[in-house]
Every structure is written in C-alpha cells, then in structure tokens.
C-alpha cells in the first residue's frame, strides 16, 4: 500500500488519514515520546484536523515505549523554550493558571467525541501523562510488555490531564486511589483483568490486533454506533429509569431513520 501524506506532522505528533480510519502517532522514540505543551497543542490540532469521514482513530507510538510522561525539562527553572515554566505559571493569577492547564487538557479531550471511536495501542512504558493519554481513548489494546504508572502524586502533583475520571470508571475508586497514591506499575495481566485494557497481546501482534479491532468498528453502521456510544457514555450519570428513557428515545430515532422517516 502506498504511504499516505500526513495531514499534520509537528512537535512529536503525526496524523495520517486512510478513509474512515485516522492514525495519530507519537514520533519521538529517542525521548520515549516524552510530552510537552507543544505536543499537547499538536494533539489538539490533530483532533481539529480530522475529516468528517473518519470513524475510528488509532493512537500509537513509535519505539519501545508509548510515552514516558512529561518531559523532565518541565521541572527545570527555565522550562521549555518559548513556554512559561511551571514556576512561572504558579506565580500567575488563579485565572491564568486555570486557563493554562485547560489549554493543556485540550489535547486529551477530543478522543471521546461521540462521532468517533478511539483506540490506544500501548506498548512499554505509559507513565503519568502517557498513562493519561492512553486513558483519554475509548479503548486500549496493550502489548504484554506494557507498564502503566501514575507518578504525579509522588511528585507532589495530581493527574490533571483528564485521566482521573476514566481511571475510576474503569477500575473503581479504591484501585484508582491505590494506583495513583503508590505510583506503582500496572502490567498487562492486571490491566486486562481489571478492565483497564480491552485486550492484551504479544508485542509483535499489537498492530495487527488494533487493525482488526478498527476494522470491526468501521463495519458497524455509523449512526447506530454513535447512538450506542452516547448512550453508554451517559449511563454512569443516569439512574436506571433515566437510562431506560434514553434507550427508548435513541431507539425511536434509529427506527425512524431506518424507515426513512428521520429528519
């Protein structure tokens, strides 16, 4: 197959679209795909650049590690070139600090949009911001060498790149607290057993397993998948009775659409 020209290729992030499937790749294996504000902005830009034809987004990373987390340069007084250091941010107003973190989070929020399904293909280390980026996706397929860890608490910080909500949803409050508070590694067997990973496979089968899953998702009728994803996303915040009502409304829309009576 001929290689496709990327729609975006900057700051350690590459976006390629092949019809209904988009692939976002972290492209700095020499630094174990360490993250920076520039990378977070590139991730947000990738989300905005997705054509409307895309139904599945695969997130993958070059090299032996998915992402070793925040680049340690962030913790130096000078920080990153052209960026306010974290110390500078801390000296700003509450509103400025909140706005800066909100901008960082934008690279992590679009993966759960109702019109796409996102799959993280995770190998090797996925630490801190790397763990949270994997958690940003709807689904996770992991290699048998995967090592998840949430190290923020041990550094005197908290996970703030949208990872806490999905982590609690996947593994429960008690296990999420223990993982974050201890900073320990979660390997493939535990990840699959606890629901953190949908599937764990040998490292040399990771790309094939993700390709098969993406193809299966593209095979489902688009509008039905969008409605189903939206239903499931809302279920956690609804009562049983409210979810019954939501199911009926969604099915009514689907039946009318299939009968040619939709809007």
DRENPA-3360 file (N, C-alpha, C; in nm, 2 decimals, always signed):
BEGIN
1 = XXXXXXXX = +0.09/-0.12/+0.00/+0.00/+0.00/+0.00/+0.09/+0.12/+0.00 ~ +0.05/+0.22/-0.08/+0.13/+0.34/-0.09/+0.12/+0.42/+0.04 ~ +0.23/+0.48/+0.09/+0.22/+0.56/+0.21/+0.14/+0.69/+0.19 ~ +0.07/+0.73/+0.29/-0.02/+0.84/+0.28/+0.05/+0.96/+0.34 ~ +0.02/+1.08/+0.27/+0.08/+1.20/+0.32/+0.01/+1.24/+0.45 ~ +0.09/+1.28/+0.55/+0.02/+1.32/+0.68/-0.05/+1.45/+0.67 ~ -0.16/+1.46/+0.74/-0.23/+1.59/+0.75/-0.17/+1.68/+0.85 ~ -0.09/+1.62/+0.94/-0.02/+1.70/+1.04/+0.10/+1.62/+1.08;
9 = XXXXXXXX = +0.22/+1.69/+1.09/+0.34/+1.62/+1.14/+0.43/+1.73/+1.20 ~ +0.41/+1.74/+1.34/+0.48/+1.85/+1.41/+0.49/+1.82/+1.56 ~ +0.60/+1.86/+1.62/+0.61/+1.86/+1.77/+0.59/+1.72/+1.82 ~ +0.63/+1.62/+1.75/+0.62/+1.48/+1.80/+0.49/+1.41/+1.78 ~ +0.41/+1.47/+1.69/+0.28/+1.41/+1.66/+0.26/+1.41/+1.51 ~ +0.21/+1.29/+1.46/+0.18/+1.28/+1.31/+0.04/+1.23/+1.30 ~ -0.04/+1.29/+1.21/-0.17/+1.24/+1.18/-0.18/+1.20/+1.03 ~ -0.23/+1.07/+1.01/-0.25/+1.02/+0.88/-0.39/+0.97/+0.87;
17 = XXXXXXXX = -0.46/+1.00/+0.76/-0.60/+0.95/+0.75/-0.61/+0.86/+0.62 ~ -0.66/+0.74/+0.65/-0.69/+0.64/+0.54/-0.84/+0.61/+0.54 ~ -0.91/+0.69/+0.46/-1.06/+0.68/+0.45/-1.12/+0.70/+0.59 ~ -1.18/+0.59/+0.65/-1.26/+0.60/+0.77/-1.17/+0.59/+0.90 ~ -1.04/+0.55/+0.88/-0.95/+0.53/+0.99/-0.84/+0.63/+0.99 ~ -0.83/+0.71/+1.10/-0.72/+0.80/+1.12/-0.62/+0.74/+1.22 ~ -0.49/+0.77/+1.20/-0.39/+0.72/+1.29/-0.31/+0.84/+1.34 ~ -0.30/+0.86/+1.47/-0.22/+0.96/+1.54/-0.10/+0.89/+1.60;
25 = XXXXXXXX = +0.02/+0.93/+1.56/+0.14/+0.86/+1.61/+0.23/+0.95/+1.68 ~ +0.28/+0.91/+1.80/+0.38/+0.99/+1.87/+0.51/+0.95/+1.81 ~ +0.59/+1.05/+1.77/+0.70/+1.03/+1.68/+0.84/+1.06/+1.74 ~ +0.86/+1.06/+1.87/+0.99/+1.09/+1.92/+1.04/+0.98/+2.01 ~ +1.07/+0.86/+1.95/+1.11/+0.75/+2.03/+1.24/+0.77/+2.10 ~ +1.33/+0.85/+2.05/+1.46/+0.88/+2.11/+1.44/+0.93/+2.25 ~ +1.33/+1.00/+2.28/+1.30/+1.06/+2.41/+1.18/+0.98/+2.47 ~ +1.16/+0.86/+2.43/+1.05/+0.77/+2.48/+0.92/+0.85/+2.47;
33 = XXXXXXXX = +0.90/+0.93/+2.37/+0.78/+1.01/+2.34/+0.74/+1.09/+2.47 ~ +0.84/+1.15/+2.53/+0.81/+1.24/+2.64/+0.72/+1.36/+2.59 ~ +0.64/+1.41/+2.68/+0.54/+1.51/+2.64/+0.58/+1.65/+2.69 ~ +0.52/+1.74/+2.61/+0.55/+1.89/+2.64/+0.42/+1.96/+2.60 ~ +0.41/+2.09/+2.64/+0.30/+2.17/+2.60/+0.29/+2.18/+2.44 ~ +0.40/+2.18/+2.37/+0.39/+2.18/+2.23/+0.33/+2.06/+2.17 ~ +0.36/+1.94/+2.23/+0.30/+1.81/+2.19/+0.15/+1.82/+2.22 ~ +0.11/+1.87/+2.34/-0.03/+1.87/+2.37/-0.11/+1.96/+2.27;
41 = XXXXXXXX = -0.05/+2.07/+2.23/-0.11/+2.16/+2.13/-0.13/+2.09/+2.00 ~ -0.02/+2.01/+1.96/-0.03/+1.93/+1.84/-0.14/+1.82/+1.84 ~ -0.15/+1.76/+1.96/-0.26/+1.66/+1.97/-0.40/+1.73/+1.96 ~ -0.42/+1.85/+2.01/-0.54/+1.92/+2.00/-0.56/+1.96/+1.85 ~ -0.46/+2.00/+1.79/-0.47/+2.03/+1.64/-0.50/+1.91/+1.56 ~ -0.45/+1.80/+1.60/-0.49/+1.67/+1.52/-0.64/+1.65/+1.53 ~ -0.69/+1.67/+1.65/-0.84/+1.65/+1.67/-0.92/+1.74/+1.58 ~ -0.88/+1.86/+1.57/-0.95/+1.96/+1.49/-0.93/+1.93/+1.34;
49 = XXXXXXXX = -0.82/+1.87/+1.30/-0.79/+1.84/+1.16/-0.86/+1.72/+1.10 ~ -0.93/+1.64/+1.19/-0.99/+1.52/+1.14/-1.10/+1.54/+1.04 ~ -1.10/+1.48/+0.92/-1.21/+1.50/+0.83/-1.33/+1.43/+0.88 ~ -1.45/+1.47/+0.83/-1.57/+1.42/+0.88/-1.60/+1.27/+0.84 ~ -1.52/+1.22/+0.75/-1.53/+1.08/+0.71/-1.47/+0.98/+0.81 ~ -1.39/+1.03/+0.90/-1.32/+0.95/+1.00/-1.42/+0.89/+1.10 ~ -1.41/+0.76/+1.12/-1.49/+0.69/+1.22/-1.42/+0.63/+1.34 ~ -1.29/+0.60/+1.31/-1.21/+0.53/+1.41/-1.07/+0.61/+1.41;
57 = XXXXXXXX = -1.02/+0.64/+1.53/-0.89/+0.70/+1.55/-0.80/+0.61/+1.63 ~ -0.69/+0.57/+1.57/-0.59/+0.49/+1.64/-0.48/+0.58/+1.69 ~ -0.45/+0.56/+1.82/-0.34/+0.63/+1.88/-0.22/+0.53/+1.90 ~ -0.11/+0.56/+1.85/+0.00/+0.47/+1.86/+0.13/+0.55/+1.88 ~ +0.24/+0.48/+1.91/+0.37/+0.55/+1.94/+0.48/+0.47/+1.88 ~ +0.58/+0.54/+1.82/+0.70/+0.47/+1.77/+0.79/+0.44/+1.88 ~ +0.87/+0.33/+1.86/+0.97/+0.29/+1.96/+0.92/+0.19/+2.06 ~ +1.00/+0.17/+2.17/+0.98/+0.07/+2.27/+0.88/+0.12/+2.37;
65 = XXXXXXXX = +0.86/+0.25/+2.39/+0.77/+0.30/+2.49/+0.66/+0.38/+2.43 ~ +0.54/+0.37/+2.48/+0.42/+0.45/+2.44/+0.45/+0.60/+2.47 ~ +0.47/+0.63/+2.60/+0.52/+0.76/+2.64/+0.56/+0.76/+2.79 ~ +0.68/+0.81/+2.81/+0.74/+0.81/+2.94/+0.69/+0.92/+3.03 ~ +0.59/+1.00/+2.97/+0.53/+1.10/+3.05/+0.59/+1.24/+3.02 ~ +0.56/+1.33/+3.11/+0.61/+1.47/+3.10/+0.76/+1.48/+3.08 ~ +0.81/+1.55/+2.98/+0.95/+1.57/+2.97/+1.00/+1.64/+3.09 ~ +1.11/+1.58/+3.15/+1.17/+1.64/+3.27/+1.21/+1.78/+3.26;
73 = XXXXXXXX = +1.23/+1.83/+3.15/+1.27/+1.97/+3.13/+1.16/+2.06/+3.19 ~ +1.04/+2.01/+3.20/+0.93/+2.09/+3.25/+0.96/+2.13/+3.40 ~ +1.04/+2.05/+3.47/+1.06/+2.07/+3.61/+1.19/+2.16/+3.64 ~ +1.25/+2.20/+3.53/+1.37/+2.29/+3.54/+1.32/+2.44/+3.55 ~ +1.40/+2.52/+3.61/+1.35/+2.66/+3.63/+1.32/+2.73/+3.49 ~ +1.40/+2.69/+3.39/+1.38/+2.76/+3.26/+1.27/+2.69/+3.18 ~ +1.23/+2.57/+3.21/+1.12/+2.50/+3.14/+1.15/+2.48/+2.99 ~ +1.05/+2.49/+2.91/+1.07/+2.47/+2.76/+1.09/+2.60/+2.69;
81 = XXXXXXXX = +1.17/+2.60/+2.58/+1.19/+2.72/+2.51/+1.06/+2.78/+2.46 ~ +1.04/+2.91/+2.49/+0.92/+2.98/+2.44/+0.79/+2.95/+2.52 ~ +0.81/+2.88/+2.63/+0.69/+2.84/+2.71/+0.71/+2.90/+2.85 ~ +0.60/+2.94/+2.92/+0.62/+2.97/+3.06/+0.66/+2.85/+3.14 ~ +0.75/+2.86/+3.23/+0.79/+2.74/+3.31/+0.67/+2.72/+3.41 ~ +0.67/+2.60/+3.47/+0.57/+2.57/+3.57/+0.58/+2.66/+3.69 ~ +0.70/+2.70/+3.72/+0.72/+2.80/+3.83/+0.65/+2.93/+3.79 ~ +0.67/+2.98/+3.66/+0.61/+3.10/+3.62/+0.46/+3.09/+3.63;
89 = XXXXXXXX = +0.40/+2.97/+3.58/+0.26/+2.95/+3.59/+0.21/+2.96/+3.73 ~ +0.28/+2.91/+3.83/+0.24/+2.91/+3.97/+0.24/+3.05/+4.02 ~ +0.32/+3.14/+3.97/+0.32/+3.28/+4.01/+0.21/+3.36/+3.95 ~ +0.14/+3.31/+3.85/+0.04/+3.38/+3.79/-0.09/+3.38/+3.87 ~ -0.19/+3.45/+3.82/-0.32/+3.45/+3.89/-0.39/+3.32/+3.88 ~ -0.49/+3.30/+3.96/-0.57/+3.18/+3.95/-0.63/+3.16/+3.82 ~ -0.68/+3.26/+3.76/-0.74/+3.25/+3.62/-0.64/+3.22/+3.52 ~ -0.52/+3.27/+3.52/-0.41/+3.24/+3.43/-0.37/+3.10/+3.44;
97 = XXXXXXXX = -0.35/+3.05/+3.56/-0.31/+2.91/+3.59/-0.42/+2.82/+3.54 ~ -0.54/+2.85/+3.57/-0.65/+2.76/+3.52/-0.66/+2.75/+3.37 ~ -0.64/+2.87/+3.31/-0.65/+2.87/+3.16/-0.54/+2.79/+3.10 ~ -0.42/+2.80/+3.16/-0.30/+2.73/+3.10/-0.33/+2.58/+3.11 ~ -0.37/+2.53/+3.22/-0.40/+2.39/+3.24/-0.51/+2.34/+3.15 ~ -0.62/+2.43/+3.13/-0.73/+2.39/+3.04/-0.68/+2.38/+2.90 ~ -0.59/+2.46/+2.86/-0.53/+2.45/+2.72/-0.45/+2.32/+2.71 ~ -0.38/+2.28/+2.81/-0.30/+2.16/+2.80/-0.40/+2.04/+2.79;
105 = XXXXXXXX = -0.51/+2.05/+2.86/-0.61/+1.94/+2.86/-0.68/+1.92/+2.72 ~ -0.68/+2.02/+2.64/-0.75/+2.01/+2.51/-0.70/+1.90/+2.42 ~ -0.57/+1.86/+2.44/-0.51/+1.76/+2.36/-0.56/+1.62/+2.40 ~ -0.63/+1.61/+2.52/-0.68/+1.49/+2.58/-0.83/+1.47/+2.57 ~ -0.90/+1.57/+2.53/-1.05/+1.57/+2.55/-1.12/+1.52/+2.43 ~ -1.07/+1.54/+2.31/-1.15/+1.51/+2.18/-1.16/+1.36/+2.15 ~ -1.08/+1.28/+2.21/-1.08/+1.14/+2.18/-1.21/+1.07/+2.21 ~ -1.29/+1.13/+2.30/-1.42/+1.07/+2.34/-1.54/+1.13/+2.27;
113 = XXXXXXXX = -1.51/+1.21/+2.17/-1.62/+1.26/+2.09/-1.72/+1.15/+2.04 ~ -1.85/+1.18/+2.04/-1.94/+1.07/+2.01/-1.94/+1.02/+1.86 ~ -1.88/+1.10/+1.77/-1.88/+1.06/+1.63/-1.76/+0.98/+1.59 ~ -1.67/+0.95/+1.68/-1.56/+0.86/+1.66/-1.54/+0.76/+1.77 ~ -1.47/+0.65/+1.74/-1.42/+0.56/+1.85/-1.27/+0.56/+1.84 ~ -1.21/+0.58/+1.96/-1.06/+0.59/+1.96/-1.00/+0.47/+2.03 ~ -0.89/+0.43/+1.98/-0.82/+0.31/+2.03/-0.68/+0.35/+2.06 ~ -0.63/+0.33/+2.18/-0.49/+0.34/+2.21/-0.42/+0.21/+2.20;
121 = XXXXXXXX = -0.31/+0.21/+2.12/-0.22/+0.09/+2.11/-0.10/+0.12/+2.20 ~ -0.09/+0.05/+2.31/+0.01/+0.09/+2.41/+0.11/-0.02/+2.43 ~ +0.24/+0.01/+2.42/+0.35/-0.08/+2.44/+0.45/-0.01/+2.54 ~ +0.52/-0.10/+2.61/+0.62/-0.04/+2.70/+0.57/+0.05/+2.81 ~ +0.65/+0.15/+2.84/+0.61/+0.24/+2.95/+0.50/+0.34/+2.90 ~ +0.40/+0.36/+2.98/+0.29/+0.46/+2.97/+0.28/+0.53/+3.11 ~ +0.36/+0.63/+3.13/+0.37/+0.68/+3.26/+0.32/+0.82/+3.27 ~ +0.25/+0.86/+3.38/+0.20/+0.99/+3.40/+0.11/+1.04/+3.29;
129 = XXXXXXXX = +0.16/+1.14/+3.22/+0.09/+1.20/+3.11/+0.07/+1.09/+3.00 ~ +0.16/+1.00/+2.99/+0.15/+0.89/+2.89/+0.03/+0.80/+2.93 ~ +0.02/+0.77/+3.06/-0.09/+0.69/+3.11/-0.23/+0.76/+3.08 ~ -0.23/+0.89/+3.11/-0.35/+0.97/+3.09/-0.39/+0.98/+2.94 ~ -0.29/+0.98/+2.85/-0.32/+0.99/+2.71/-0.39/+0.86/+2.67 ~ -0.34/+0.75/+2.72/-0.40/+0.62/+2.69/-0.54/+0.61/+2.75 ~ -0.56/+0.67/+2.86/-0.69/+0.67/+2.93/-0.79/+0.77/+2.85 ~ -0.73/+0.86/+2.78/-0.82/+0.96/+2.70/-0.90/+0.88/+2.59;
137 = XXXXXXXX = -0.85/+0.77/+2.55/-0.92/+0.70/+2.44/-1.03/+0.61/+2.49 ~ -1.12/+0.57/+2.40/-1.23/+0.49/+2.44/-1.19/+0.35/+2.48 ~ -1.09/+0.30/+2.40/-1.05/+0.16/+2.41/-0.90/+0.15/+2.42 ~ -0.84/+0.05/+2.49/-0.70/+0.03/+2.50/-0.66/-0.12/+2.46 ~ -0.57/-0.13/+2.37/-0.51/-0.26/+2.34/-0.37/-0.25/+2.38 ~ -0.32/-0.34/+2.46/-0.18/-0.33/+2.52/-0.10/-0.45/+2.48 ~ +0.03/-0.42/+2.46/+0.13/-0.52/+2.44/+0.16/-0.59/+2.58 ~ +0.21/-0.71/+2.57/+0.24/-0.78/+2.70/+0.36/-0.72/+2.78;
145 = XXXXXXXX = +0.43/-0.63/+2.72/+0.53/-0.56/+2.80/+0.49/-0.42/+2.86 ~ +0.36/-0.39/+2.85/+0.31/-0.26/+2.89/+0.34/-0.24/+3.04 ~ +0.37/-0.12/+3.08/+0.39/-0.08/+3.22/+0.32/+0.06/+3.24 ~ +0.20/+0.06/+3.29/+0.13/+0.18/+3.33/+0.17/+0.23/+3.46 ~ +0.18/+0.36/+3.48/+0.21/+0.41/+3.62/+0.16/+0.56/+3.62 ~ +0.10/+0.60/+3.73/+0.06/+0.73/+3.75/+0.15/+0.79/+3.86 ~ +0.25/+0.87/+3.82/+0.36/+0.92/+3.91/+0.33/+1.06/+3.97 ~ +0.23/+1.12/+3.93/+0.21/+1.26/+3.97/+0.21/+1.28/+4.12;
153 = XXXXXXXX = +0.13/+1.20/+4.19/+0.12/+1.22/+4.33/+0.25/+1.21/+4.40 ~ +0.34/+1.12/+4.36/+0.47/+1.11/+4.42/+0.56/+1.23/+4.39 ~ +0.52/+1.31/+4.29/+0.60/+1.43/+4.26/+0.54/+1.55/+4.33 ~ +0.43/+1.53/+4.41/+0.37/+1.64/+4.48/+0.26/+1.70/+4.40 ~ +0.22/+1.64/+4.29/+0.12/+1.69/+4.19/+0.00/+1.60/+4.19 ~ -0.10/+1.63/+4.10/-0.21/+1.54/+4.08/-0.22/+1.51/+3.93 ~ -0.28/+1.40/+3.89/-0.31/+1.38/+3.75/-0.41/+1.48/+3.70 ~ -0.37/+1.57/+3.61/-0.46/+1.68/+3.57/-0.49/+1.68/+3.42;
161 = XXXXXXXX = -0.45/+1.58/+3.35/-0.47/+1.57/+3.20/-0.59/+1.48/+3.17 ~ -0.69/+1.49/+3.24/-0.82/+1.42/+3.22/-0.82/+1.28/+3.26 ~ -0.72/+1.23/+3.33/-0.71/+1.08/+3.35/-0.79/+1.03/+3.46 ~ -0.82/+1.11/+3.56/-0.88/+1.06/+3.68/-1.02/+1.00/+3.66 ~ -1.10/+1.07/+3.58/-1.24/+1.02/+3.55/-1.24/+0.89/+3.49 ~ -1.18/+0.87/+3.37/-1.18/+0.73/+3.31/-1.11/+0.63/+3.40 ~ -1.01/+0.66/+3.47/-0.94/+0.56/+3.55/-1.04/+0.51/+3.66 ~ -1.11/+0.59/+3.73/-1.21/+0.55/+3.83/-1.32/+0.47/+3.76;
169 = XXXXXXXX = -1.36/+0.51/+3.65/-1.47/+0.44/+3.58/-1.43/+0.30/+3.53 ~ -1.30/+0.28/+3.50/-1.25/+0.15/+3.45/-1.22/+0.06/+3.57 ~ -1.15/+0.10/+3.67/-1.10/+0.01/+3.77/-1.16/+0.03/+3.91 ~ -1.25/+0.14/+3.93/-1.31/+0.16/+4.05/-1.23/+0.26/+4.14 ~ -1.29/+0.32/+4.24/-1.23/+0.42/+4.32/-1.11/+0.37/+4.40 ~ -1.13/+0.25/+4.47/-1.02/+0.20/+4.56/-0.90/+0.17/+4.48 ~ -0.91/+0.10/+4.37/-0.79/+0.06/+4.29/-0.73/+0.19/+4.23 ~ -0.81/+0.28/+4.18/-0.76/+0.40/+4.12/-0.68/+0.48/+4.22;
177 = XXXXXXXX = -0.73/+0.49/+4.35/-0.66/+0.56/+4.45/-0.53/+0.50/+4.48 ~ -0.53/+0.36/+4.49/-0.40/+0.29/+4.52/-0.30/+0.31/+4.41 ~ -0.34/+0.30/+4.29/-0.25/+0.31/+4.17/-0.19/+0.45/+4.17 ~ -0.27/+0.56/+4.20/-0.22/+0.69/+4.19/-0.13/+0.72/+4.31 ~ -0.18/+0.68/+4.43/-0.10/+0.71/+4.55/+0.03/+0.64/+4.56 ~ +0.04/+0.52/+4.51/+0.17/+0.45/+4.52/+0.26/+0.47/+4.40 ~ +0.20/+0.51/+4.29/+0.28/+0.52/+4.17/+0.33/+0.40/+4.11 ~ +0.28/+0.28/+4.16/+0.33/+0.15/+4.11/+0.30/+0.12/+3.97;
185 = XXXXXXXX = +0.37/+0.02/+3.91/+0.34/-0.02/+3.78/+0.22/-0.12/+3.77 ~ +0.14/-0.10/+3.67/+0.04/-0.19/+3.63/+0.07/-0.26/+3.50 ~ +0.09/-0.39/+3.51/+0.14/-0.47/+3.39/+0.02/-0.52/+3.31 ~ +0.05/-0.59/+3.20/-0.06/-0.63/+3.11/-0.17/-0.72/+3.17 ~ -0.12/-0.81/+3.25/-0.22/-0.91/+3.30/-0.32/-0.84/+3.39 ~ -0.28/-0.75/+3.48/-0.37/-0.68/+3.57/-0.45/-0.58/+3.49 ~ -0.39/-0.51/+3.39/-0.46/-0.42/+3.31/-0.58/-0.48/+3.24 ~ -0.56/-0.60/+3.18/-0.67/-0.67/+3.12/-0.77/-0.72/+3.22;
193 = XXXXXXXX = -0.73/-0.78/+3.33/-0.82/-0.83/+3.43/-0.91/-0.73/+3.49 ~ -0.85/-0.61/+3.51/-0.93/-0.50/+3.58/-1.01/-0.42/+3.49 ~ -1.00/-0.44/+3.36/-1.08/-0.36/+3.26/-1.00/-0.24/+3.21 ~ -0.88/-0.21/+3.26/-0.80/-0.10/+3.21/-0.77/-0.12/+3.06 ~ -0.74/-0.25/+3.02/-0.72/-0.28/+2.88/-0.83/-0.37/+2.83 ~ -0.87/-0.35/+2.71/-0.97/-0.43/+2.65/-0.91/-0.57/+2.60 ~ -0.78/-0.56/+2.57/-0.71/-0.68/+2.52/-0.56/-0.66/+2.54 ~ -0.50/-0.77/+2.58/-0.35/-0.77/+2.59/-0.30/-0.88/+2.49;
201 = XXXXXXXX = -0.20/-0.85/+2.42/-0.14/-0.94/+2.31/+0.01/-0.93/+2.32 ~ +0.08/-1.03/+2.26/+0.22/-1.02/+2.24/+0.26/-0.90/+2.17 ~ +0.37/-0.84/+2.20/+0.41/-0.71/+2.14/+0.42/-0.71/+1.99 ~ +0.46/-0.83/+1.93/+0.47/-0.83/+1.79/+0.33/-0.85/+1.72 ~ +0.22/-0.86/+1.80/+0.09/-0.87/+1.74/+0.00/-0.75/+1.77 ~ +0.06/-0.64/+1.83/-0.01/-0.53/+1.87/-0.08/-0.46/+1.75 ~ +0.00/-0.43/+1.65/-0.05/-0.36/+1.53/-0.16/-0.43/+1.46 ~ -0.15/-0.56/+1.45/-0.25/-0.65/+1.39/-0.38/-0.65/+1.47;
209 = XXXXXXXX = -0.36/-0.66/+1.60/-0.48/-0.67/+1.69/-0.56/-0.54/+1.68 ~ -0.49/-0.42/+1.68/-0.56/-0.29/+1.67/-0.62/-0.28/+1.53 ~ -0.55/-0.32/+1.43/-0.61/-0.31/+1.29/-0.74/-0.39/+1.28 ~ -0.74/-0.51/+1.34/-0.86/-0.60/+1.34/-0.97/-0.53/+1.41 ~ -0.94/-0.47/+1.53/-1.05/-0.40/+1.61/-1.10/-0.28/+1.53 ~ -1.01/-0.20/+1.47/-1.06/-0.09/+1.40/-1.15/-0.13/+1.28 ~ -1.11/-0.24/+1.21/-1.19/-0.28/+1.10/-1.33/-0.33/+1.15 ~ -1.34/-0.39/+1.27/-1.47/-0.44/+1.32/-1.55/-0.32/+1.36;
217 = XXXXXXXX = -1.49/-0.21/+1.41/-1.57/-0.09/+1.45/-1.62/-0.02/+1.32 ~ -1.54/-0.01/+1.22/-1.58/+0.05/+1.09/-1.70/-0.03/+1.03 ~ -1.70/-0.16/+1.06/-1.80/-0.24/+1.00/-1.94/-0.22/+1.06 ~ -1.95/-0.16/+1.17/-2.08/-0.13/+1.23/-2.14/-0.01/+1.17 ~ -2.28/+0.00/+1.15/-2.34/+0.11/+1.10/-2.31/+0.24/+1.18 ~ -2.27/+0.34/+1.11/-2.21/+0.46/+1.18/-2.31/+0.52/+1.28 ~ -2.43/+0.55/+1.23/-2.53/+0.62/+1.32/-2.57/+0.54/+1.44 ~ -2.58/+0.41/+1.42/-2.61/+0.32/+1.54/-2.49/+0.32/+1.64;
225 = XXXXXXXX = -2.37/+0.32/+1.59/-2.26/+0.32/+1.68/-2.25/+0.45/+1.76 ~ -2.28/+0.56/+1.69/-2.28/+0.69/+1.76/-2.38/+0.70/+1.87 ~ -2.50/+0.65/+1.84/-2.61/+0.65/+1.94/-2.57/+0.56/+2.05 ~ -2.51/+0.44/+2.02/-2.47/+0.35/+2.13/-2.37/+0.40/+2.22 ~ -2.26/+0.47/+2.16/-2.16/+0.53/+2.23/-2.21/+0.64/+2.33 ~ -2.30/+0.72/+2.27/-2.36/+0.83/+2.35/-2.44/+0.77/+2.47 ~ -2.52/+0.67/+2.44/-2.60/+0.60/+2.55/-2.50/+0.55/+2.66 ~ -2.40/+0.48/+2.62/-2.31/+0.42/+2.72/-2.23/+0.53/+2.80;
233 = XXXXXXXX = -2.19/+0.64/+2.73/-2.12/+0.74/+2.80/-2.21/+0.81/+2.90 ~ -2.34/+0.82/+2.87/-2.43/+0.89/+2.97/-2.48/+0.80/+3.08 ~ -2.46/+0.67/+3.07/-2.52/+0.57/+3.16/-2.47/+0.59/+3.30 ~ -2.34/+0.63/+3.32/-2.28/+0.64/+3.45/-2.35/+0.75/+3.53 ~ -2.40/+0.85/+3.47/-2.45/+0.97/+3.54/-2.61/+0.96/+3.54 ~ -2.67/+0.86/+3.49/-2.81/+0.85/+3.49/-2.86/+0.74/+3.58 ~ -2.98/+0.75/+3.63/-3.04/+0.65/+3.71/-3.08/+0.54/+3.61 ~ -3.12/+0.42/+3.66/-3.16/+0.31/+3.58/-3.29/+0.35/+3.50;
241 = XXXXXXXX = -3.38/+0.42/+3.56/-3.50/+0.47/+3.49/-3.47/+0.57/+3.39 ~ -3.38/+0.66/+3.42/-3.34/+0.76/+3.32/-3.27/+0.70/+3.20 ~ -3.19/+0.59/+3.22/-3.13/+0.52/+3.11/-3.23/+0.45/+3.03 ~ -3.33/+0.39/+3.09/-3.44/+0.33/+3.01/-3.50/+0.43/+2.91 ~ -3.53/+0.55/+2.97/-3.59/+0.66/+2.88/-3.49/+0.69/+2.77 ~ -3.37/+0.71/+2.80/-3.27/+0.74/+2.70/-3.26/+0.63/+2.59 ~ -3.27/+0.51/+2.63/-3.26/+0.39/+2.54/-3.38/+0.40/+2.44 ~ -3.50/+0.43/+2.50/-3.62/+0.44/+2.41/-3.61/+0.55/+2.31;
249 = XXXXXXXX = -3.56/+0.66/+2.36/-3.55/+0.78/+2.27/-3.45/+0.75/+2.16 ~ -3.34/+0.69/+2.19/-3.24/+0.66/+2.09/-3.29/+0.56/+1.99 ~ -3.36/+0.45/+2.04/-3.41/+0.35/+1.95/-3.52/+0.41/+1.86 ~ -3.60/+0.50/+1.91/-3.70/+0.57/+1.83/-3.64/+0.64/+1.71 ~ -3.53/+0.71/+1.74/-3.45/+0.78/+1.63/-3.40/+0.68/+1.53 ~ -3.35/+0.57/+1.58/-3.29/+0.47/+1.49/-3.40/+0.41/+1.40 ~ -3.51/+0.37/+1.46/-3.62/+0.31/+1.39/-3.68/+0.40/+1.28 ~ -3.70/+0.53/+1.32/-3.75/+0.63/+1.22/-3.65/+0.64/+1.10;
257 = XXXXXXX = -3.52/+0.65/+1.14/-3.42/+0.66/+1.04/-3.41/+0.54/+0.94 ~ -3.42/+0.42/+1.00/-3.42/+0.30/+0.91/-3.54/+0.29/+0.83 ~ -3.66/+0.35/+0.88/-3.78/+0.35/+0.80/-3.79/+0.47/+0.70 ~ -3.68/+0.55/+0.69/-3.68/+0.66/+0.60/-3.76/+0.78/+0.65 ~ -3.78/+0.78/+0.78/-3.87/+0.89/+0.84/-3.79/+0.99/+0.92 ~ -3.66/+0.98/+0.92/-3.57/+1.06/+1.00/-3.58/+1.21/+0.95 ~ -3.51/+1.30/+1.03/-3.51/+1.44/+0.99/-3.44/+1.46/+0.86;
% end
